[in-house]
């Protein structure tokens, strides 16, 4: 697809993209470091049994938290730029006030429900442990208001802190509180870290929900008042819940199908590796929703398609490189990083890596469904992925956690395809560049069979193949130096 003349470094969309990407890149250092120290220290400190119990508890917590998500990311990223442009700060306060009051009630109710659900789902949880799960659910639901608000306001650096710094904070808390393997103390650390981020988000956004202007006097149009926005968000929240259910029910499925806490731990660690890259691409995707919305309001659909195509192409390159890295280090890194008892996680990690390939199309589908106000697309995509996982997990359960990891990778493919027209539009905007980037995974196939225990050799092999992959992308023009330079030029000027 040809570039438009307005897509140079000085265009507003380029400047907005540069701000968002530089903010996300800054916080990604913390996310990568946090993920590494978490998987290196927490499983080792808790042991395979308690870590497996914690993985089960966290999966249950994440599912319950998403019941109260209410589509906040989609509401704020899609509507806040529109409201602020038309009515200024008074309109923002009017929008925020009603939504935050509804969230406060929903969080309190689901926090109480979570205590009972946790006891029913896992009778081995004590009442204190179930209460800690309930507290974590309440705090996270309340925090789902301030941070999406920051995204809608264009404060990408602060918004991305909520995701990228979590593992550093929870790791420090776990290692501080847990001197001997204890699920209760580990759950205490989880609840405390949710409260810390709630407090941080509330502090950063305090001016928007405290003050006399936060009320109906701002005169919002009917479509931008609490009721219609919650109905719009609820449709997205259904799809978000179905997606999180697919992600977080997978460790529970491993637990149920294998009856093994260690197998649950192997799967959870592999899922964590995938989620690191999934979250990175997701932050980029959501950061582009306000940008593409602004281009839509300015009647510049061609430029919007150019930017969407870039997300698809470069997202594919990032994830193929990540897949190769996961294959290269799976065997030597699993026992070294997680502990000797976690060596079998290598096979699970290899299978899980396949799930990275469909993610650029999936996230492009999320962007389009949000910008075009089509929540049904995301809902059907999530339900498709969930259905694929249910069938594939039963079919592959004989492979233990590795088999169910492959089932999860197939579920992500189903999720991407489930966007239907959105997926086709993403493929078209990504074009031949996306196809080349994805098929380039063949460069890394030798690493799938890599079983050498030497981690330095694994990394050296990955670096060599990664350089060959990047060269291939430049030759095929899937990656274009001038595109990267235009964004970097803006970042340097900032």
C-alpha positions in Angstrom: 0.0 0.0 0.0 1.5 3.4 -0.9 2.5 5.9 1.7 0.5 9.1 1.8 2.4 12.4 1.6 1.1 13.4 5.0 2.8 10.6 6.8 6.2 12.3 7.3 7.9 12.9 10.5 6.2 16.2 11.1 2.7 14.9 10.8 0.6 14.8 14.0 0.0 11.1 13.7 3.8 10.5 13.5 4.4 12.6 16.5 1.7 10.9 18.5 3.0 7.5 17.5 6.5 8.5 18.5 5.4 9.7 21.9 3.4 6.5 22.5 6.2 4.1 21.2 8.9 5.9 23.2 6.9 5.7 26.4 6.1 2.1 25.9 9.7 1.3 25.0 10.9 3.0 28.2 8.6 0.9 30.4 9.3 -2.3 28.5 12.8 -2.3 30.1 11.1 -2.7 33.5 8.7 -5.3 32.1 11.4 -7.5 30.6 13.6 -7.2 33.8 10.6 -7.8 36.0 9.6 -10.9 34.0 13.1 -12.3 34.2 13.5 -11.8 37.9 10.0 -13.1 38.6 10.5 -16.4 36.8 14.1 -16.7 38.1 13.2 -16.1 41.8 9.6 -16.7 42.6 9.1 -20.3 41.4 12.4 -21.2 43.1 11.3 -19.6 46.3 7.9 -21.3 46.4 8.8 -24.7 44.9 6.8 -26.6 42.3 3.8 -27.4 44.6 3.1 -24.0 46.0 3.9 -22.2 42.8 1.4 -24.4 41.0 -1.2 -23.5 43.6 -0.3 -19.8 43.2 -0.7 -20.1 39.4 -4.1 -21.7 39.9 -5.1 -18.9 42.3 -3.9 -16.2 40.1 -5.7 -17.6 37.1 -8.9 -17.6 39.1 -8.3 -14.1 40.3 -7.7 -12.8 36.8 -11.0 -14.3 35.5 -13.0 -12.8 38.4 -11.3 -9.4 37.9 -12.3 -9.3 34.3 -16.0 -9.6 35.2 -15.7 -6.0 36.4 -13.6 -4.6 33.6 -16.6 -2.9 31.9 -14.8 -2.2 28.7 -12.8 0.7 30.1 -9.9 0.5 27.7 -12.3 0.8 24.7 -14.5 3.5 26.3 -11.6 5.8 27.2 -9.4 5.2 24.2 -12.3 5.6 21.7 -14.5 8.3 23.3 -12.3 10.4 25.5 -10.4 12.1 22.6 -13.8 12.9 21.1 -15.3 14.3 24.3 -12.2 16.3 25.1 -12.0 17.8 21.7 -15.7 18.9 21.8 -16.1 19.9 25.4 -12.7 20.2 27.1 -11.9 19.2 30.7 -15.5 19.7 31.9 -16.7 17.0 29.5 -13.9 14.7 30.6 -14.9 15.1 34.3 -18.6 14.5 33.5 -17.7 11.3 31.6 -15.3 10.1 34.3 -17.6 10.8 37.3 -20.4 8.5 36.4 -18.2 5.7 35.1 -16.1 5.7 38.3 -19.1 5.6 40.6 -20.4 2.5 38.7 -17.0 0.9 38.9 -16.7 1.4 42.7 -20.0 -0.5 43.2 -19.1 -3.3 40.8 -15.7 -3.8 42.4 -17.1 -4.0 45.9 -19.7 -6.6 44.9 -17.3 -8.8 42.9 -14.7 -8.6 45.6 -17.2 -10.2 48.0 -18.4 -12.7 45.4 -14.8 -13.7 44.7 -14.3 -15.0 48.3 -17.1 -17.5 47.9 -16.2 -18.5 44.3 -12.6 -19.2 45.4 -13.7 -21.5 48.2 -16.0 -23.4 45.9 -13.5 -23.7 43.0 -10.6 -24.8 45.2 -11.6 -26.4 48.5 -7.9 -26.5 49.5 -7.9 -22.7 49.8 -8.4 -21.5 53.4 -10.8 -18.7 54.2 -7.9 -16.3 54.7 -6.5 -17.2 51.3 -9.9 -16.8 49.6 -10.3 -13.4 51.3 -6.9 -12.3 49.9 -8.1 -13.3 46.5 -11.3 -11.2 47.0 -9.2 -8.2 48.1 -7.0 -8.5 45.0 -10.1 -8.7 42.8 -11.6 -5.5 44.3 -8.4 -3.5 44.1 -7.8 -4.5 40.5 -11.3 -3.6 39.3 -11.0 -0.2 40.9 -7.6 0.3 39.3 -9.2 -0.5 35.9 -10.7 3.0 35.9 -7.7 5.3 36.4 -5.2 3.6 34.1 -7.5 3.4 31.0 -8.3 7.0 31.6 -4.6 7.9 31.3 -4.6 6.1 28.0 -7.5 8.1 26.7 -5.8 11.3 27.8 -2.8 10.4 25.8 -0.5 9.9 28.9 0.9 6.7 27.5 4.0 6.6 29.8 1.8 6.6 32.9 -0.7 4.2 31.5 1.9 1.6 30.5 3.4 1.7 34.1 0.4 -0.3 35.4 1.3 -3.4 33.2 5.0 -3.1 32.8 6.1 -2.6 36.5 3.7 -5.1 38.0 6.1 -8.1 38.1 9.0 -6.1 39.6 6.7 -4.9 42.4 5.1 -8.3 43.1 8.5 -10.1 43.0 9.9 -7.7 45.6 6.8 -8.2 47.8 6.9 -12.0 47.5 10.6 -12.2 48.3 10.2 -9.8 51.2 7.2 -11.6 52.8 7.8 -15.2 51.9 10.7 -16.8 53.8 9.5 -20.3 53.4 7.0 -21.7 50.8 3.6 -20.3 51.8 0.6 -19.7 49.6 -1.0 -17.4 52.1 2.0 -15.0 52.1 2.3 -15.2 48.3 -1.4 -14.2 48.0 -0.8 -11.4 50.5 2.0 -10.1 48.2 -0.4 -10.3 45.3 -3.1 -8.3 47.1 -0.7 -5.7 48.3 0.7 -5.1 44.8 -2.9 -4.5 43.5 -3.4 -1.9 46.2 -0.2 -0.2 45.4 -1.2 0.3 41.7 -4.7 1.3 42.7 -3.2 4.1 44.9 -0.8 5.2 42.1 -3.5 5.3 39.5 -5.9 7.2 41.8 -3.1 9.8 42.5 -2.3 10.4 38.9 -5.9 10.9 37.9 -7.3 12.6 41.0 -8.0 15.9 39.2 -10.5 14.2 36.9 -12.8 12.6 39.5 -12.5 15.1 42.3 -14.0 18.6 41.8 -17.2 20.5 41.2 -17.1 20.1 37.4 -17.5 16.3 37.5 -21.2 16.1 37.0 -24.0 16.4 34.4 -23.7 20.1 34.2 -21.0 19.6 31.7 -23.8 18.9 29.2 -22.6 15.7 27.5 -24.4 14.4 24.5 -26.7 11.5 25.2 -24.3 9.0 23.6 -21.5 10.1 25.9 -23.4 9.8 29.2 -22.8 7.0 31.7 -25.7 4.6 30.6 -24.9 4.4 26.9 -21.1 4.3 27.5 -21.6 1.4 30.0 -23.7 -0.4 27.5 -21.0 0.1 24.8 -18.3 -0.9 27.2 -20.3 -4.0 28.4 -20.2 -5.4 24.9 -16.5 -5.1 24.9 -16.2 -6.4 28.4 -18.0 -9.6 27.4 -15.3 -10.1 24.7 -12.5 -9.2 27.1 -13.9 -11.6 29.7 -14.1 -14.4 27.1 -10.5 -13.7 26.1 -9.2 -13.6 29.6 -11.2 -16.8 30.3 -9.4 -18.4 27.4 -6.0 -17.2 28.8 -6.6 -17.9 32.5 -8.7 -21.0 32.4 -5.8 -22.7 30.6 -3.8 -23.2 33.8 -7.0 -24.4 35.6 -7.6 -26.8 32.6 -4.1 -28.2 33.1 -4.8 -28.7 36.8 -8.1 -30.4 36.1 -6.9 -32.6 33.2 -3.5 -33.6 34.7 -4.2 -33.4 38.4 -0.7 -32.1 38.9 0.4 -28.8 40.5 3.9 -29.1 38.9 2.4 -29.5 35.4 0.3 -26.4 36.1 3.4 -24.5 37.1 5.2 -25.6 33.8 2.3 -24.3 31.8 2.0 -21.0 33.7 5.7 -20.2 33.3 5.4 -20.8 29.5 2.2 -18.7 29.4 4.1 -15.9 31.2 6.7 -15.9 28.4 4.0 -15.6 25.8 2.2 -12.9 27.8 5.3 -10.7 27.9 5.2 -10.3 24.1 1.4 -10.4 23.9 1.2 -7.5 26.4 4.0 -5.5 24.6 2.1 -5.7 21.3 -1.2 -5.0 23.1 0.2 -1.8 24.5 1.3 -0.7 21.1 -2.1 -1.6 19.7 -4.2 0.3 22.3 -1.9 3.3 22.0 -2.8 3.5 18.3 -6.6 3.6 19.0 -6.7 7.3 19.9 -4.3 8.0 17.0 -6.5 6.2 14.4 -9.6 7.7 16.0 -8.2 11.2 15.4 -7.4 10.3 11.8 -10.9 9.1 11.3 -12.3 12.3 12.8 -10.0 14.2 10.4 -11.4 12.1 7.5 -8.0 10.6 6.6 -8.8 6.9 6.2 -5.8 6.2 3.9 -3.3 7.4 6.5 -5.1 5.3 9.1 -4.7 2.2 7.0 -1.0 3.0 6.6 -0.5 3.1 10.3 -2.5 -0.1 10.9 -0.4 -1.8 8.3 2.8 -0.8 10.1 1.4 -2.2 13.4 0.7 -5.5 11.6 4.1 -5.8 9.8 6.4 -4.7 12.6 4.3 -6.6 15.2 4.8 -9.8 13.1 8.6 -9.2 13.0 8.8 -8.6 16.7 6.9 -11.8 17.5 8.8 -14.0 15.1 12.0 -12.8 16.7 10.5 -13.6 20.1 9.4 -17.1 18.9 13.0 -17.8 17.8 14.3 -16.7 21.1 11.9 -18.9 23.1 13.0 -21.9 21.0 16.7 -21.1 21.4 16.7 -20.9 25.2 13.9 -23.3 26.2 16.1 -26.3 27.0 19.1 -24.6 28.8 17.1 -21.8 30.5 14.2 -23.7 32.1 16.2 -25.5 34.8 18.7 -22.6 35.3 16.1 -19.8 35.5 13.1 -21.6 37.1 15.0 -24.2 39.2 16.0 -27.9 38.6 12.4 -29.1 39.2 11.1 -27.0 36.3 13.3 -28.6 33.5 10.2 -30.3 31.9 8.8 -26.8 31.2 11.1 -26.6 28.2 8.8 -28.7 26.0 5.8 -26.7 27.1 7.6 -23.4 26.3 8.4 -24.7 22.8 4.8 -25.5 22.0 3.5 -22.3 23.6 5.7 -20.2 21.2 3.6 -21.1 18.2 0.9 -18.9 19.7 2.9 -15.8 18.9 2.4 -16.0 15.1 -1.3 -15.0 14.9 -1.1 -12.2 17.4 -0.4 -9.3 15.0 -3.7 -10.0 13.1 -5.5 -10.5 16.4 -4.4 -7.1 17.8 -5.2 -5.4 14.5 -8.7 -6.8 14.8 -8.9 -5.4 18.3 -7.9 -1.9 17.0 -10.4 -2.0 14.2 -13.3 -3.2 16.4 -12.6 -0.4 18.9 -12.2 2.4 16.3 -15.2 1.3 14.3 -17.3 0.7 17.4 -17.9 -3.0 16.6 -17.6 -4.9 19.9 -19.4 -7.9 18.5 -16.4 -8.7 16.3 -14.1 -9.0 19.4 -16.7 -11.0 21.2 -17.1 -13.6 18.4 -13.3 -13.7 18.1 -12.8 -14.4 21.8 -15.6 -17.1 21.8 -14.0 -18.7 18.7 -10.7 -18.9 20.5 -12.3 -20.3 23.6 -14.2 -23.0 21.6 -11.0 -24.0 19.8 -9.1 -24.2 23.1 -11.8 -26.4 24.7 -11.8 -28.9 21.8 -8.0 -28.9 21.3 -7.2 -29.2 25.0 -9.3 -32.4 25.3 -7.8 -33.8 22.1 -4.2 -33.1 23.2 -4.5 -33.7 27.0 -2.3 -36.8 26.6 0.6 -34.5 26.0 0.2 -33.0 29.5 1.1 -29.3 29.8 3.0 -29.3 26.5 0.0 -30.7 24.6 -2.3 -28.2 26.2 0.2 -25.4 25.4 -0.2 -26.4 21.7 -4.0 -26.3 22.2 -3.6 -22.8 23.5 -1.5 -21.8 20.4 -4.3 -23.1 18.2 -6.8 -21.2 20.3 -4.9 -17.9 19.5 -5.1 -18.8 15.8 -8.9 -19.2 16.2 -9.1 -15.9 18.1 -7.4 -14.1 15.2 -9.5 -15.7 12.5 -12.6 -15.0 14.6 -12.4 -11.3 13.8 -13.7 -12.2 10.3 -13.8 -9.0 8.2 -11.5 -7.3 10.7 -8.9 -10.1 10.2 -9.2 -9.8 6.5 -8.7 -6.0 6.7 -5.6 -6.5 8.9 -4.2 -9.0 6.3 -4.8 -6.5 3.5 -3.2 -3.6 5.3 -0.3 -5.7 6.4 0.1 -6.9 2.8 3.1 -8.7 1.4 5.2 -7.3 4.1 3.2 -9.1 6.8 3.3 -12.3 4.8 7.1 -12.1 4.4 7.6 -11.3 8.1 5.4 -14.3 9.2 6.9 -16.8 6.7 10.3 -15.7 7.8 9.8 -17.8 10.9 11.2 -20.7 8.7 14.6 -19.1 9.4 14.3 -20.1 13.0 13.0 -23.7 12.5 16.5 -25.3 13.4 16.1 -23.7 16.9 12.9 -25.7 17.5 15.0 -28.8 17.5 17.8 -27.2 19.6 18.4 -29.3 22.7 21.9 -28.1 23.6 22.2 -27.3 27.4 24.6 -24.4 26.8 22.7 -21.2 27.0 25.5 -19.1 25.4 25.5 -21.3 22.4 21.7 -21.0 22.2 21.8 -17.2 22.4 24.6 -17.1 19.8 22.6 -19.3 17.4 19.5 -17.0 17.9 21.5 -13.8 17.3 23.0 -15.2 14.1 19.6 -16.3 12.7 18.0 -13.0 13.9 20.5 -11.0 11.9 19.7 -13.2 8.9 16.0 -12.6 9.5 16.4 -8.8 9.7 18.4 -8.8 6.5 15.7 -10.8 4.8 13.1 -8.3 6.0 15.1 -5.4 4.6 15.7 -7.2 1.3 11.9 -7.9 0.9 11.1 -4.4 2.0 8.9 -5.7 4.8 10.9 -3.4 7.0 11.7 0.0 5.6 14.5 2.1 7.0 12.7 5.4 6.2 9.7 4.5 8.3 11.8 3.8 11.3 13.9 6.9 10.8 10.8 9.1 10.7 9.6 8.0 14.1 13.1 8.0 15.6 13.6 11.6 14.3 10.6 12.7 16.3 11.8 10.9 19.4 15.2 12.5 19.2 13.7 16.0 18.8 11.6 15.3 21.9 
